[in-house]
Amino acid sequence: MEFAYSPRLADLKERARALTDTIMQFEDECERNNGISDESHATIKAAVLASGLQAINTPVEYGGAGLTVLEQAVVQDELGKLTNALWDTVWRPANPLTHATPEQRERYLIPGARGDRRDAVAISEANAGSDFSAASTTATPDGNGGYIINGEKWFVTVGDVADYLIVLANVEPEHAATIFLIDVDTPGVKIKHIPRYTHTFVYEHPEFTFENVRVGADAVLGGIGQGHDLTRDWFTEERLMIGARTIGAAERALTLAVDWARERVQGGEPLINRQLIQGMIADSVVDITTNRALTHQVAWEFDQADPNDAELRKTLHAKAATVKLAASEASNRVADRAVQIFGGRGYIRDYPVERLWRELRVDRIWEGTSEIQRLVIANEANKRGLDNLLSFRYAAGEK
């Protein structure tokens, strides 16, 4: 059992740290302007390509970096230190695109890996949030091999800049959940509303409507009726990446708070000498270190797993839920303590700790609420037993 970073992991971590430092200079611009300029985006895109960290989840043969899940987690840990969700400028095509046909790869995945196209995942609806099986968007066969899409999607992150959408719809009359690839300039696709959210995100989360949107059979991703499986697989890996990013964010918040506590003198001595402050720092160290270890462990298990083992995939789904639940809640605790240590300054938007505190709140909601994660974990314990959840997995080929 080896817990040290391999030379490759150490190199990836350093490259991700350098890229994060480059992107960090755009945080204040994003906060002031609710986004960054085209020139700033171009600068970041060039830095991403120079780092070799574009499309880290996409195979090299399609233009991505082709990283393992553990390698991705190490990179996301560093990128998570960015405020204003600027980590999302380091594009990562949605995982369901691994099921693309050769034609779909040429049209969507390969240019997406280069950063020339951008996808947005459109799953949630007004009445179908955590329970995506309740989605009511329909795809009705048009009699010519194509489909007519009607419905509405909410919380479509990056939807304001995406040029195509990954849309979950039910093929009628079987009500078969299916994923469709739909260009945003297709007639009938419209942005209905762009809500204002608590955080200042580099991209928006629009609401889309689909009114008699006509697509061909070539728009289907992964096959009719495969929508729930593809969505579940996407959620599984995305929850791991959320775990990694939130722990990176917590580390930055704690680092800033410790530096502040060393410098800030109250009552004749630095704050860091006060036992109540020391207690918050110690608790934060525990939250970060334990969750980073868990995230790395489960990411390693993903890399060792047989992708054809359906039962193991379900266990890993629950383990990813464990990571997402534990890390997102722990990072919120750390950020809250950091704001408290900063006092009044921690409540000013000019300070990164305020932005981290505000931005981390959504990680307990999107890609499945904390309550949903608890249900997934408990269901696994009931169906397949605690041992699968509490034990280390064996490496591939071992028993």
Buried (B, 14 or more C-beta within 10 A) or exposed (E): EEEEBEEEBEEBBEBBBBBBEBBBEBBBBBBEEEBBEEEBBEBBBEBBEEBEBBBBBBBEEBBBBBBBBBBBBBBBBBBBBBBBBBBBBBBBBBBBBBBBEEEBBEBBBBBBBBBEBBBBBBBBBEEBBBEBEEBBBBBBEBEEEBBBBBBBBBBBBBBBEBBBBBBBBBBBEEEBBBBBBBBBEBEBBBBEEEEEBEBBBBBBBBBBBBEEBBBEEEBBBBEBBBBBBBBBBBBBBBBBBBBBBBBBBBBBBBBBBBEBBEEBEEEEEBBBBBEEBEEBBEBBBEBBEBBBEBBBBBBBBBBBBEEEEEEBBBBBBBBBBBBBBBBBBBBBBBBBBBBBBBEEBBEEEEBBBBBBBBBBBBBBBBBBBBEBBEEBBEBBBEEBEEEBBEEEBEEEEEE
